[in-house]
């Protein structure tokens, strides 16, 4: 995808209420050797899903990118929320999960 297409995707994601974080930042904080903290409780696949979430991808986009079913992605996302201590009734869990990740890396 070119820079122009990346920019348009970011604008569309943000205008739809999503969160967009630079992929280089995501690569830096999702390194295997990142410091310990709540994200260290996640499996490698859960960290991978969280990294895609941080890039502003939807569950459907994550499923396509990782060659997983939508149900598998939903399960990984739910596990991320549980392992980061975010109950089902908490507002903005997706954003809070991403912010928790960055706060500990």
N, C-alpha and C positions, 0 to 999 in steps of 0.2 A: 504494500500500500504506500502511495506517495505521501509527501508532506502535506499537500493540499487536501488529499482525502482524509488524512489523519486529523487535520484541523477541522474539517467539516464534521467528521464523526464526533470530535470533542464538543463542538458547538451544539450538535444535535443532542448529545448525551446530557450536557449541562442544561440545555433549554427544557429537557424532559425531566429535570430534577435529579439527574444522576451526578455522580462524582467522577472527575477525570484527574488522574495523577500521571505525571510524566513517566513513560515506561522505563527510562533510565533510573529514576528514583525507585521504582518498583523492583528492578533488577538488583539494585544495591541493597535494599532492605530484605529481600527474600533469599539472600545468599545462605547456603547451608551453614556457614560459620558465624551467622549473626548471633548477637548476645542472647543470653537466656531471658526468659520472661514468659508471660502468658502465651505468646505465639509458639514458644518452644514445645508446648503441649500438643501441638498439631502434628499430624502425620505429614509426610512429604506431599502426598496428594492434596491434603487440606491446605497446606501452605501454597501449593500451586493454584488451587481454586481461589484462595484469598488474594493471591497476586493478580489473577485475572479480574477479580472483583475490584481491586484497587485501580485497575486500568479502565474501569467503567463498563466492563462487559456484563451483559445480562446472563442469566442462567442458560438460556438457549444458546447464546454465543459461546459460553464456556464449554457447553456440551459438544458443540461442533468443533471447537478448537482442540479439545482434549480427546475427541472420539469416545465420548461417554453418552449414556442415555440421559435424558432430562431428569429422570428419577434419581440417577446416581449423583448428578450434580446437586440436586436438592438435598440429598442425604449428606453430602460433604459440607454444603453450606450450613445445614442444621447442626452438624457436628462442630463446625467452627464456632457457631453461636454458643453452643453448650460449653465447649472447652474454654471459651473466653468469658464464661459466666454471664451470658445475656439471655434472660428468660424470654419465652415466647411473647409475652405481653409488652415487652420493652419497645419503645418507639425508635425508629431509625437504626435498627440493629446492624444493617449492612454498613452504614457509614461509621457507626461506633466500632465495628470489628476492624475496619480499615484504619481508623484512628488509633485503636489499641495496638495494632501491628506497628505503626510508625512510632508510637510513643516508646516502644521497647526495642527499637532498632536504631 
